[in-house]
């Protein structure tokens, strides 16, 4: 028998272990970016909802009261 190891098991480049590690790391990075984007979007919506009044017609009532006082 020969003492020959296959090329994908060697520590030299190109190695299958390094290729798998690279692809899995890239996938994890994409997943982390997607998760960060989703969290940022949710926090932006929450901040926007904090700026808006609870009653959507409150600003219209304020405008009508202001016009009624002026006229």
C-alpha positions in Angstrom: 0.0 0.0 0.0 1.1 3.5 -0.6 1.3 6.2 2.0 -0.5 8.6 -0.2 -3.0 11.1 1.3 -5.6 12.8 -0.8 -5.1 16.5 -1.7 -8.2 17.7 0.2 -6.9 16.2 3.5 -3.5 17.9 3.2 -2.7 21.1 5.2 -1.4 22.7 2.0 -3.4 25.0 -0.2 -5.9 24.3 -1.7 -7.4 22.5 1.2 -10.9 21.3 1.7 -10.8 22.3 5.4 -9.9 25.9 4.6 -12.6 26.1 1.8 -15.3 24.8 4.2 -14.1 27.2 6.9 -14.1 30.1 4.5 -17.6 29.4 3.2 -19.1 28.8 6.7 -17.5 32.0 8.0 -18.8 34.0 5.1 -22.3 32.5 5.7 -22.1 33.5 9.4 -21.0 37.0 8.5 -24.0 37.3 6.1 -26.3 36.0 8.8 -24.9 38.5 11.3 -25.4 41.4 8.9 -28.9 40.4 8.1 -29.7 40.1 11.8 -28.2 43.5 12.5 -30.2 45.0 9.6 -33.5 43.6 11.0 -32.7 44.8 14.5 -31.9 48.3 13.2 -35.1 48.4 11.1 -37.2 47.4 14.2 -35.5 50.0 16.4 -35.9 52.7 13.7 -39.7 51.9 13.6 -39.9 52.0 17.4 -38.1 55.4 17.4 -40.4 56.7 14.7 -43.5 55.5 16.6 -42.2 57.4 19.7 -42.1 60.6 17.7 -45.7 60.3 16.4 -48.6 61.2 18.7 -50.8 58.5 20.2 -53.9 60.0 18.7 -53.5 60.4 14.9 -56.1 63.1 14.8 -54.7 65.2 17.6 -52.7 67.4 15.3 -55.8 68.1 13.2 -57.8 69.1 16.3 -55.0 71.4 17.3 -55.0 73.0 13.9 -58.8 73.4 14.0 -58.6 75.0 17.4 -55.9 77.4 16.2 -57.9 78.4 13.2 -61.0 78.9 15.3 -59.1 81.3 17.6 -57.7 83.3 14.7 -61.0 83.6 12.9 
